[in-house]
C-alpha cells in the first residue's frame, strides 16, 4: 500500500508539473520534456518512491492495526517520522500541485478573456479537457487523503494524549475514504474523457455479447437434455416391447 500511495502522490505532482510546463511554457516544453528527459522523470519519480518507503522498515511504523484489520502505517510510533511523512509525502506535493494548477487556471482565464489576438500561446480544447480531468483527479485525491493525514498530525503532536482521543469510527472512516480514492479515478476518466467512454462502451458491449452467447449455448444444451429421454424410461419401454413380443408369440 505504501508504495502505491506514495507513487500516486509523486505521479500526480509530476503530472501537474508537466501540465504546467506544457500550457504555461509551451515554447520550451519540447526541450524540457524530450523522450530522454521524460524517461528520466519517470525513473526519478519511482526511485524517490522507493527511497521514501525505506525508512518505514527502519523505524518500524508498519504494524497490524485491529481497527482496520490490516498491516498499515502506525501514526503513534514516532512523532517526528509521522510529521515528516505528512509534510513531505502530502503537504509539500499538494502545495506544488496547487501552485501549478493556479498558474494554469490564471492562463486559462487570461486566454478566455483576451480580446485582441497576439503571439501568446493559445490553449487547445483537447489540452483544456485533459487539464480539467487531471485537476479533478487531484482535487478528489486531496479531499480523500486530507482527513487521514491531518489525523496523523494530531496524533504526532502528542501521541500519549491525542491517540486515545481520536474516535475509532473517525479513523476508520478516514482510512477507507483515503483508499476509496483509487476507485474514483476510473469514474472520473469515464465522465471527462471521451476516449475512455468509448473504450468502456466496447468493454460493456463485449461482456454483454459474451454473456448472451453463453446464455444461448446453455439454453440450447438444456433443451437437448430435456428432449433426450432418460435411460430409465428407455429401458422400461424396451422391457414392455419384449413382453408384448413374447405374449404375441413373435
Backbone as a ProteinNet text record, in pm:
[ID]
protein_1_A
[PRIMARY]
XXXXXXXXXXXXXXXXXXXXXXXXXXXXXXXXXXXXXXXXXXXXXXXXXXXXXXXXXXXXXXXXXXXXXXXXXXXXXXXXXXXXXXXXXXXXXXXXXXXXXXXXXXXXXXXXXXXXXXXXXXXXXXXXXXXXXXXXXXXXXXXXXXXXXXXXXXXXXXXXXXXXXXXXXXXXXXXXXXXXXXXXXXXXXXXXXXXXXXXXXXXXXXXXXXXXXXXXXXXXXXXXXXXXXXXXXXXXXXXXXXXXXXXXXX
[TERTIARY]
82.2	0	86.5	191.7	276.5	338.1	383.8	445.5	345.5	224.4	124.5	77.9	62.1	14	116.9	240.2	344.5	370.3	365.4	379.8	270.3	147.1	36.1	59.5	104.1	130.1	237.5	347.8	457.9	419.6	340	296.6	200.5	108.9	18.6	98	201	286.3	361.6	416.5	488.5	398.8	274.7	180.3	145.3	126.6	95	208.9	332.1	447.3	454.6	426.9	427.6	322.2	199.7	92.7	125.7	188.9	229.6	330	428.2	528.3	465.9	373.3	313.1	223	146.3	49.7	109.5	185.1	237.8	372.8	446	577.3	585.8	487.3	476.2	593.2	654.2	765.3	888.7	901.1	1017.6	982.9	857.7	813.4	887.1	900.2	964.9	1108.8	1173.8	1312.5	1317.7	1225.4	1224.5	1181.2	1081.3	1026.7	1051.9	1176.2	1213.4	1192.6	1207.2	1186.9	1282	1406.8	1506.4	1473.7	1439.3	1407.1	1279.8	1182.8	1058.6	1085.2	1168.4	1205.2	1279.8	1365.9	1439.2	1343.7	1241	1142.4	1065.4	1023	950.2	1039.6	1163.4	1259	1282.7	1297	1321.8	1203.5	1082.4	962.6	957.7	983.4	974.7	1095.1	1209.3	1324	1297	1239.9	1204	1098.5	1007.3	904.4	966.4	1059.8	1126.7	1208.2	1277.3	1357	1266.5	1148.2	1058.1	1002.7	989.8	931.5	1036.5	1164.7	1270.4	1269.4	1254.1	1253.7	1147	1036.6	933.6	990.4	1083	1142.3	1235.3	1296.9	1391.9	1321.6	1221	1151.6	1054.2	1001.1	906.3	764.5	725.8	590.8	486	528.8	432.6	392.6	271.6	221.2	75.5	31.7	-107.7	-197.9	-300.7	-396.8	-532.2	-577.4	-704.3	-825.9	-812.7	-927.4	-963.3	-861.1	-885.5	-848.2	-812.4	-781	-673.4	-569.4	-466.1	-334.3	-226.2	-93.4	-74.2	-63.7	-61	33.4	44	130.8	71.8	151	106.3	155.7	62.1	96.8	159.4	139	183.9	321.2	386.4	516.3	625	632	735.4	673.1	668	607.2	683.4	815.8	897.6	880.8	880	868.2	728.7	625.3	489	473.9	527.5	521.8	597.2	714.9	793.6	718.1	651.4	574.7	462.2	387	274.8	324	432.8	484.2	539.5	628.7	699.6	622.6	529.5	454.3	314.5	272.3	137.6	135.9	177.4	161.8	246.9	376.3	464.7	420.8	395.4	346.3	216	123.3	-3.1	18.5	110.7	140.7	199.4	286.5	343.6	233.7	144.7	35.4	-58.2	-90.7	-178.4	-116	13	81.9	72.7	100	97.1	-42.5	-144.6	-280.4	-334.6	-293.9	-334.4	-275.7	-151.2	-88.9	-158.2	-195.5	-265.3	-402.5	-476	-607.7	-596	-492.3	-472	-452.4	-374.7	-353.3	-482	-558.4	-685.2	-780.7	-794.4	-882.2	-830.5	-699.1	-639.6	-668.5	-657.7	-683.7	-831.5	-919.8	-1063.6	-1113.2	-1052	-1096.3	-1016.7	-924.8	-842.7	-928	-916.9	-995	-912.1	-794.3	-708.6	-616.1	-603.9	-511.1	-366.8	-282.9	-140.2	-61.9	65.6	153.9	165.1	87.8	95.1	34.1	82.3	30.7	-118.4	-188.6	-331.6	-355.8	-457.9	-488.7	-587.3	-548.4	-635.8	-746.4	-864.5	-974.4	-936.5	-863.1	-822.6	-728.8	-636.8	-545.5	-622.6	-723.7	-804.2	-881.4	-938.6	-1012.1	-919.5	-799.1	-703.1	-663.8	-647.4	-612.9	-724.3	-849.3	-963.3	-971	-947.1	-950.5	-848.3	-725	-620.3	-643.8	-703.1	-734.3	-838.4	-941.7	-1044.4	-983.9	-895.3	-826.3	-749.7	-680.2	-603.9	-695.3	-803.9	-894.6	-953.5	-999.6	-1057	-951	-829.5	-720.7	-694.8	-687.3	-661.5	-774.4	-899.7	-1014.1	-1014.7	-985.7	-990.9	-877.1	-760.3	-644	-619	-679.4	-654.1	-694.3	-813.2	-850.1	-750.7	-706.3	-612.9	-479.8	-433.5	-306.8	-317.6	-429.2	-446	-462.9	-526.3	-531.6	-390.4	-307.3	-168.2	-93.1	-116.4	-51.3	-99	-228.5	-281	-220.8	-215.7	-158.9	-10.8	61.1	205.3	236.4	144.6	169.8	182.3	106.7	115.7	55.2	135	80.2	11.2	65.2	10.6	-130.5	-151.6	-282.3	-378.5	-325.7	-412.8	-461.7	-376.5	-414.9	-542.9	-557.2	-682.1	-804.6	-782.7	-895.5	-952.2	-880.9	-932.8	-1038.1	-1162.8	-1266.4	-1230	-1257.4	-1223.2	-1297	-1424.3	-1502.7	-1444.5	-1389	-1331.8	-1206.2	-1121.2	-1000.1	-1035.2	-1128.3	-1166.9	-1228.2	-1314.2	-1377.9	-1274.7	-1180.3	-1077.3	-984.1	-957.7	-870.3	-932.2	-1058.2	-1123	-1158.8	-1182.4	-1206.2	-1081.5	-964.6	-839.1	-817.3	-837.2	-812.3	-925.3	-1043.2	-1153.2	-1123.4	-1030.5	-994.9	-951.5	-887	-841.3	-958	-1073.9	-1191.1	-1252.6	-1222.9	-1286.4	-1221.8	-1094.2	-1023.2	-1087.8	-1127.4	-1190.5	-1320.2	-1395.4	-1520.2	-1491.6	-1390.1	-1355.2	-1313.6	-1225.9	-1180.3	-1297.5	-1389.5	-1504.6	-1597.4	-1613.1	-1702.4	-1641.7	-1511.5	-1449.8	-1366.9	-1341.5	-1256.4	-1333.6	-1347.7	-1426	-1363.6	-1231.3	-1163.8	-1192.9	-1191.7	-1223	-1368	-1459.5	-1600.5	-1619.8	-1552.2	-1563.5	-1511.8	-1399.8	-1344.7	-1434.4	-1492.7	-1585.6	-1704.7	-1756.8	-1869.6	-1831.1	-1711.1	-1665.2	-1657.5	-1605.3	-1592.9	-1730.4	-1823.6	-1958.6	-2029.5	-2019.3	-2082	-2022.2	-1888.1	-1821.2	-1866.7	-1877.9	-1922.4	-2066.5	-2152.9	-2293.6	-2307	-2228.3	-2232.6	-2186.7	-2079	-2028	-2129.8	-2194.1	-2294.6	-2412.3	-2457.5	-2568.8	-2531.2	-2404.2	-2358.4	-2361.9	-2308.9	-2307.7	-2449.2	-2536	-2674.4	-2746	-2726.5	-2788.4	-2735.2	-2603.3	-2543.5	-2597.5	-2611	-2662.3	-2806.7	-2889.5	-3029.5	-3039.8	-2951.7	-2952.7	-2919.6	-2817.7	-2779.1	-2890.7	-2953.4	-3062	-3179.6	-3214.2	-3325.5	-3294.8	-3169	-3130.9	-3142.7	-3103.1	-3111.2	-3256.5	-3342.6	-3484.2	-3548.8	-3511.2	-3571.3	-3521.6	-3402.9	-3346	-3407.9	-3468	-3530.3	-3425	-3466.2	-3373.1	-3349	-3234.1	-3204.4	-3305.7	-3360.4	-3456	-3584.9	-3634.4	-3757.3	-3733.8	-3617	-3585.5	-3581.1	-3522.1	-3514.5	-3653.9	-3739.7	-3876	-3952.3	-3934.1	-4001.7	-3954.6	-3823.7	-3770.2	-3826.7	-3840.4	-3894.7	-4039.3	-4117.3	-4256.9	-4267.1	-4180.2	-4181.5	-4148.8	-4048.9	-4011.1	-4127	-4195.8	-4308.1	-4420.4	-4448.5	-4553.2	-4516.6	-4390	-4344.4	-4365.3	-4331.4	-4344.1	-4491.2	-4575.2	-4717.7	-4781.1	-4735.9	-4791.4	-4726.8	-4628.5	-4559.9	-4474.2	-4421.8	-4335.9	-4198.8
-119.3	0	125.6	128	246.5	282.3	181.2	205.7	268	215.1	266.9	406.5	431.2	562.3	670.7	647.4	747.4	763.3	652.2	661.2	745.2	732.7	814	961.7	994	1134.3	1193.7	1122.5	1174.5	1181	1085.5	1088.8	1203.8	1228.8	1343.5	1473.7	1481.2	1600.3	1613.9	1502.4	1506.6	1545.2	1495.5	1530.4	1678.4	1731.8	1874.3	1961.4	1924.2	1999.9	1989.5	1870.5	1851.2	1937.7	1940.1	2023	2171.5	2210.2	2349.8	2391.4	2306.3	2337.1	2335.9	2242.2	2229.6	2348.2	2394.8	2501.6	2640.1	2657.3	2790.4	2819.1	2716	2734.4	2643	2655.8	2564.4	2576.4	2693.8	2712.1	2633.3	2607.1	2532.5	2388.9	2349.7	2217.9	2105.2	2114.2	2006.1	1984.8	2091.6	2078.2	2023.2	2069	2021.7	1875.9	1838.6	1703.1	1628.3	1615.3	1528.7	1383.6	1291.7	1150	1104.8	1148.3	1109.8	1170.3	1299.5	1365.7	1308.8	1272.1	1214.2	1080.5	996.7	869.2	892.1	992.1	1025	1069.9	1146.1	1191.8	1074.5	982.2	864.3	781.2	761.8	685.8	755.1	888.1	963.4	953.3	962	953.8	821	711.3	580.7	551.8	609.8	597.3	671.3	791.8	866.7	791.5	726.2	647.3	532.6	461.7	350.8	400.3	512.3	568.9	612.4	664.8	717.9	609.9	486.6	380.7	304.6	326.6	254.3	285.3	413.4	440.8	365.9	328.2	250.3	122.1	60.8	-65.2	-43.1	74.5	103.5	152.8	237.9	296.3	197.3	106.9	8	60.1	146.2	204	115.3	12.5	-78.6	-185.8	-175.9	-268.1	-303.6	-412.9	-454.6	-363.8	-309.8	-222.4	-294	-335.2	-409.6	-327	-194.4	-110.8	-127.1	-153.2	-168	-307.5	-397.2	-536.5	-544.1	-463	-458.1	-412.6	-452.3	-402.7	-269.7	-162.3	-29.4	62.3	185.8	284.8	325.3	306.3	340.3	479.3	571.2	712.1	744	659.4	690.7	634	564.7	503.1	608.5	700.6	804.4	935.9	1032.8	1162.2	1233.3	1234.5	1305.4	1244.5	1112.3	1047	1066.8	1061	1082.7	1223	1322.5	1460.6	1472.5	1408.7	1413.9	1349.4	1237.5	1169.3	1258.5	1317.7	1402.9	1524.5	1584.1	1706.1	1675.7	1577.1	1552.8	1462.6	1383.9	1293.5	1344.8	1451.4	1503.7	1656	1728.2	1874.1	1939.3	1907.4	1969.4	1934.4	1805.8	1775.8	1847.8	1856.5	1925.1	2074	2135.6	2277.2	2298.7	2208.2	2217.8	2204.2	2108.5	2086.9	2207.5	2260.9	2378.6	2496.3	2518	2627	2608.3	2487.7	2461	2483.2	2432.1	2444.2	2586.3	2659.9	2800.5	2880.8	2854.9	2923.8	2885.6	2758.7	2714.9	2781.2	2784.8	2848.9	2996.9	3062.4	3204	3222.9	3133.6	3142.8	3112	3013.5	2978.7	3097.5	3163	3279.9	3394.2	3409.4	3514.9	3491.1	3366.3	3333.1	3350.9	3311.5	3320	3464.2	3551.8	3691	3780.4	3720	3800.1	3848.5	3975.9	4035.3	4045.5	4102.2	4120.8	4000.5	3949.3	3837.3	3883.2	3800.1	3830.5	3702.4	3710.4	3596	3502.9	3527.8	3441.1	3304.8	3198.9	3064.7	3053.6	2981.9	2959.4	2816.5	2801.5	2671.1	2597.3	2477.1	2396	2332.9	2309.7	2247.6	2112.7	2031.2	1900	1914.1	2010.7	2034.6	2080.7	2164.2	2212.5	2098	2008.9	1894.1	1802.6	1778.8	1695.8	1760.7	1892.3	1964.4	1953.5	1971	1961.6	1821.9	1719.5	1581.7	1561.5	1602.5	1584.5	1672.9	1788.8	1877.4	1812.8	1752.7	1684.7	1565.4	1491.1	1379.2	1428.3	1540.3	1596.8	1641.1	1711.6	1762.6	1647.6	1543.9	1429.4	1356.3	1347.8	1285.1	1363.2	1495.5	1578.7	1566.6	1566.1	1555.4	1420.4	1314.7	1180	1153.9	1209.4	1179.6	1282.3	1400.1	1504	1461.5	1403.4	1367.5	1274	1170.4	1075.2	1141.9	1230.7	1299.6	1399.1	1468.9	1563.1	1490.2	1374.3	1291.9	1250.5	1217.7	1183.3	1296.6	1420.1	1535.7	1554.2	1536.1	1549.5	1444.6	1321.4	1213.8	1238	1283.5	1306.4	1422	1516.2	1630.5	1586.4	1484.5	1430.5	1290.5	1189.3	1053.5	999.7	1029.6	971.9	1022.4	1152.7	1209.2	1215	1235.9	1255.5	1124.6	1021.9	895	835.6	830.7	774.5	863.3	992	1085.1	1084.2	1022	1013.1	902.4	934.4	829.4	721.3	597.9	487.2	498	538	548.6	654.6	763.6	870.1	821.6	747.7	695.1	593.5	502.9	400.4	465	564.4	632.4	703.5	772.4	843.6	746.1	631.9	530.9	475.3	431.3	373.4	479.8	600.9	711.5	736.9	729.3	751.3	645.2	520.1	413.4	398.9	452	452	544.2	637.4	729.6	656.9	542.4	467.9	421.3	399.5	355.1	468.4	592.5	706.6	742.1	707.8	750.6	697.8	571.1	514	586.4	626.7	700.1	838.4	904.4	1039.1	1035.3	941.3	931.8	900.4	816.1	783.1	900.8	985.1	1100.1	1214	1232.6	1351.7	1325.8	1200	1170	1085.5	1137.9	1069.1	936.4	930.9	806.4	694.8	728.7	629	583.4	677.1	639.1	541.3	566.6	476.6	337.4	331.3	200.8	130.4	206.9	147.5	85.4	156.3	102.7	-28.4	-31	-152.9	-269.3	-241.5	-346.8	-397.2	-303	-341.5	-422.1	-374.9	-447.7	-586.7	-595.3	-724.7	-819.3	-767	-850.6	-896.2	-803.8	-840.6	-943.5	-925.2	-1020.5	-1158.6	-1161.6	-1289.2	-1355.5	-1275.1	-1329.5	-1387.5	-1315.3	-1364.8	-1493.1	-1499.6	-1619.8	-1740.8	-1724.6	-1836.6	-1872.1	-1770.7	-1798.7	-1878.7	-1840.4	-1914.6	-2057.3	-2071.3	-2205.2	-2291.9	-2232.4	-2307.5	-2350.6	-2259.7	-2294.3	-2404.8	-2397.4	-2499.7	-2636.7	-2642.7	-2769.8	-2820.5	-2729.1	-2768.4	-2827.1	-2763.6	-2813.7	-2951.1	-2971.9	-3103	-3210.3	-3175.2	-3271.7	-3304.6	-3199.5	-3222.7	-3312	-3290.9	-3369.8	-3514	-3536.8	-3671.4	-3753.1	-3869.2	-3948.9	-4003.9	-4020.1	-4072.4	-4221	-4274.6	-4418.2	-4508.1	-4465.8	-4548.3	-4566.9	-4454.3	-4463	-4547.5	-4531.2	-4609.7	-4758.5	-4796.7	-4937.7	-4994.1	-4915	-4960.8	-4985.9	-4896	-4914.1	-5041.1	-5068.8	-5190	-5315.4	-5312.1	-5428.3	-5453.8	-5344	-5359	-5419	-5373.3	-5426.3	-5575.1	-5616.8	-5758.7	-5842.9	-5790	-5865	-5882.4	-5777.5	-5785	-5886.1	-5891.1	-5986.1	-6128.9	-6154.9	-6290.3	-6332	-6237.2	-6269.3	-6293.2	-6221.5	-6237.2	-6348.8	-6413.3	-6522.7	-6476.5	-6358.4	-6305.8	-6372.1
0	0	0	83.1	91.7	-41.3	-114.6	-244.9	-341.4	-346.1	-439.9	-400.8	-270.2	-224.8	-252.9	-210.9	-234.1	-383	-456.5	-601.6	-664.2	-614.5	-665.8	-638.5	-516.9	-481.8	-572	-587.6	-669.5	-817.2	-863.6	-1003.9	-1029.7	-937.2	-951	-953.4	-868.9	-868.2	-999.6	-1048.2	-1175.8	-1291.9	-1292.6	-1399.3	-1393.2	-1271.7	-1257.4	-1309.7	-1278.5	-1329.2	-1480.8	-1533.7	-1678.9	-1746.7	-1691.3	-1749.7	-1738.4	-1628.3	-1610.3	-1717.2	-1741.1	-1844.3	-1984	-2007.9	-2141	-2174.4	-2075.5	-2101.2	-2079.9	-1973.2	-1940.5	-2005.8	-2042.9	-2107	-2228.9	-2316.9	-2431.4	-2528.4	-2537.3	-2631.3	-2588.8	-2459.8	-2409.4	-2371.8	-2392.1	-2347	-2418.2	-2550.8	-2626.9	-2583.2	-2544	-2498	-2355.8	-2271.4	-2132.9	-2122.3	-2203.1	-2196.2	-2326.2	-2359.1	-2470.7	-2428.3	-2520.6	-2487.7	-2377.6	-2386.7	-2287.2	-2151.3	-2150.1	-2023.4	-1960.5	-2043.7	-1991.2	-1922.6	-1984.5	-1922	-1791.6	-1790	-1667.1	-1556.7	-1593.2	-1494.4	-1435	-1520.4	-1471.9	-1380.4	-1421.9	-1340.5	-1206.6	-1208.8	-1085.6	-990.1	-1043.7	-958.9	-884	-954.1	-889.1	-800.8	-831.4	-741.6	-610.7	-620.4	-499.3	-418.4	-487.4	-418.7	-339.9	-402.7	-333.9	-215.1	-234.2	-124.7	-9.7	-42.8	59.8	151.4	102.4	186.6	266.9	237.9	310.1	459.8	502.1	646.9	724.7	659.4	729.9	788.1	714.4	759.6	878.2	884.7	992.8	1119.4	1101.8	1216.9	1278.7	1199.2	1249.7	1261.1	1168.3	1172.7	1106.4	1034.9	972.7	1073.5	1124.5	1225.7	1195.9	1256.2	1238.9	1321.3	1256.8	1324.3	1329.2	1447.2	1455.6	1414.6	1413.8	1375.6	1228.6	1145.9	1001.6	952.2	1047.3	1013.2	904.7	920.8	816.9	876.9	812.4	848.3	777	852.4	792.7	869.7	824.1	887.6	1022.3	1128.2	1263.1	1298.5	1320.1	1336.9	1472	1571.7	1707.8	1742	1650.6	1681.1	1695.8	1599.9	1601	1556.4	1647.4	1615.2	1504.8	1516.5	1417.7	1278.8	1273	1142.6	1083	1166.9	1118.1	1060.7	1131	1080.7	949.1	941.6	817.8	702.2	729.3	624.2	573.2	665.2	624.5	547.7	594.1	529.4	391.6	381.9	255.5	158.6	210.4	122.2	90.1	157.7	129.2	115.1	218.1	217.3	109.2	105.3	4.5	-137.7	-169.8	-305.6	-339.2	-242.9	-269.7	-294.3	-222.6	-245.4	-384.5	-427.3	-562.3	-667.3	-647.4	-743.3	-746	-628.3	-622.3	-695.9	-675.4	-745.4	-896.7	-943.6	-1088.3	-1146.2	-1077.9	-1131.3	-1120.6	-1018.4	-1010.2	-1125.5	-1158.9	-1272.5	-1402.9	-1415.1	-1536.8	-1546	-1433.6	-1434.6	-1468.7	-1417.1	-1449.3	-1599.1	-1660.5	-1805.5	-1881.5	-1834	-1899.9	-1899.4	-1784.7	-1776.2	-1862.4	-1864.9	-1947.3	-2095	-2138.8	-2279.2	-2312.4	-2220.6	-2248	-2252.9	-2173.9	-2170.5	-2263.8	-2337.4	-2427.5	-2544.8	-2578.2	-2686.8	-2813	-2802.6	-2919	-2935.1	-3056.3	-3078.2	-3064.8	-3012.6	-3000.2	-3021.3	-2991.9	-3016	-2895.7	-2792	-2674.5	-2706.1	-2639.8	-2669.6	-2640.3	-2727	-2710.1	-2662.1	-2581.2	-2522.9	-2612.1	-2655.6	-2740.2	-2654.7	-2714.8	-2637.9	-2577.3	-2653.7	-2603	-2483.5	-2491.2	-2379.1	-2255.7	-2278.2	-2165.7	-2100.5	-2181	-2126	-2046.8	-2099.3	-2026.1	-1894	-1897.6	-1775.1	-1671.8	-1715.4	-1623.6	-1562.4	-1643.9	-1593.4	-1482.4	-1506.9	-1406.6	-1284.9	-1305.8	-1193.4	-1102.6	-1161	-1081.5	-1007.4	-1074.4	-1009.2	-886.9	-901.5	-789.4	-675.5	-708.7	-605.3	-523.6	-591.1	-519.7	-437.5	-490.8	-415.1	-286.8	-297.5	-179.9	-77.9	-125.2	-34.5	37	-35.2	23.3	121	94.2	177.2	287.3	278.5	378.5	520.1	543.2	681.4	749.2	680.3	740.4	773.1	686.1	711.2	826.2	836.4	946.8	1079.8	1078.3	1199.3	1239.6	1140	1168.3	1235.1	1189.4	1252.2	1395.7	1419.1	1555.2	1647.8	1602.3	1684.2	1709	1606.6	1620.6	1714.4	1728.5	1817.5	1962.8	2001.6	2137.5	2137.8	2101.8	2085.8	2210.5	2328.9	2452.1	2479.3	2463.2	2496.8	2378.2	2256.8	2140.8	2079.5	2077.8	2013.9	2073.8	2208.1	2262.9	2238.2	2209.9	2194.2	2052.5	1958.5	1821.5	1817	1784.4	1778.5	1676.7	1715	1625.6	1492.6	1495.9	1372.4	1279.4	1338.8	1256.7	1184.7	1257.9	1194.4	1086.7	1117.2	1019.3	895.5	916.6	803	716.6	780.5	704	632.9	695.7	635	507.2	516.6	398.6	295.2	340.3	247.3	163.6	227.1	155.2	48.4	83.7	-12.9	-114.7	-81.8	-178.9	-296.8	-277.2	-385.3	-511.9	-495.9	-613.8	-699.8	-639.1	-715.4	-796.5	-759.5	-825	-957.9	-974.2	-1094.8	-1222.3	-1221.1	-1340.7	-1374.3	-1271.1	-1293.6	-1350.9	-1295.9	-1343.5	-1489.4	-1523.2	-1662.4	-1755.3	-1708.9	-1792	-1814.2	-1712.3	-1724.4	-1805.5	-1794.1	-1852.2	-1977.1	-2009.7	-2124.3	-2224.8	-2346.1	-2448.8	-2489.2	-2497.1	-2535.4	-2435.1	-2306.9	-2204.7	-2216.1	-2242.9	-2257.2	-2372.1	-2483.1	-2597.8	-2564.1	-2493.7	-2456	-2354.2	-2262.1	-2166.1	-2238.2	-2339.7	-2416.6	-2484.4	-2543.4	-2609.8	-2511.3	-2391.7	-2290.7	-2248.4	-2224.4	-2181.2	-2289.4	-2415.4	-2526.5	-2539.9	-2526	-2535.9	-2425.1	-2302.6	-2190.8	-2209.9	-2255.7	-2278.1	-2389.2	-2496.5	-2607.4	-2562.3	-2485	-2433.3	-2341.7	-2257.3	-2165.4	-2242.4	-2347	-2428	-2500.8	-2547.1	-2617.4	-2525.5	-2404.1	-2309.9	-2264.8	-2252.5	-2213.3	-2321.3	-2448.9	-2559.3	-2566.8	-2548.6	-2552.1	-2439.7	-2321.5	-2207	-2229.9	-2285.8	-2313.7	-2418.3	-2519.3	-2624.1	-2566.9	-2481.8	-2419.6	-2329	-2254.2	-2164.1	-2240.4	-2352.5	-2434	-2492.1	-2534.1	-2587.1	-2479.8	-2359.2	-2249.5	-2217.9	-2222.6	-2193.8	-2298.7	-2425.7	-2533.5	-2533.5	-2481.7	-2480.9	-2368.3	-2397	-2290.2	-2195.1	-2072.7	-1973.7	-1997.3	-1958.1	-1976.1	-1907	-1792.2	-1719.1	-1798.5	-1855.8	-1936.6	-2060.1	-2123.7	-2243.4	-2211.3	-2097.4	-2058.4	-2030.5	-1966.4	-1938.4	-2068.1	-2164.8	-2294.1	-2364	-2356.2	-2418.3	-2352	-2218.2	-2146.5	-2187.6	-2200.3	-2242.2	-2381.4	-2471.3	-2608.2	-2607.7	-2528.6	-2520.7	-2466.8	-2366.6	-2308.9	-2410.1	-2484.9	-2586.6	-2694.7	-2731.1	-2832.7	-2784.4	-2656.8	-2603.7	-2595.9	-2551.9	-2540.5	-2676.9	-2776.5	-2910.9	-2987.8	-2931.7	-2998.7	-3114.6	-3100.8	-3208.8	-3203.4
[MASK]
++++++++++++++++++++++++++++++++++++++++++++++++++++++++++++++++++++++++++++++++++++++++++++++++++++++++++++++++++++++++++++++++++++++++++++++++++++++++++++++++++++++++++++++++++++++++++++++++++++++++++++++++++++++++++++++++++++++++++++++++++++++++++

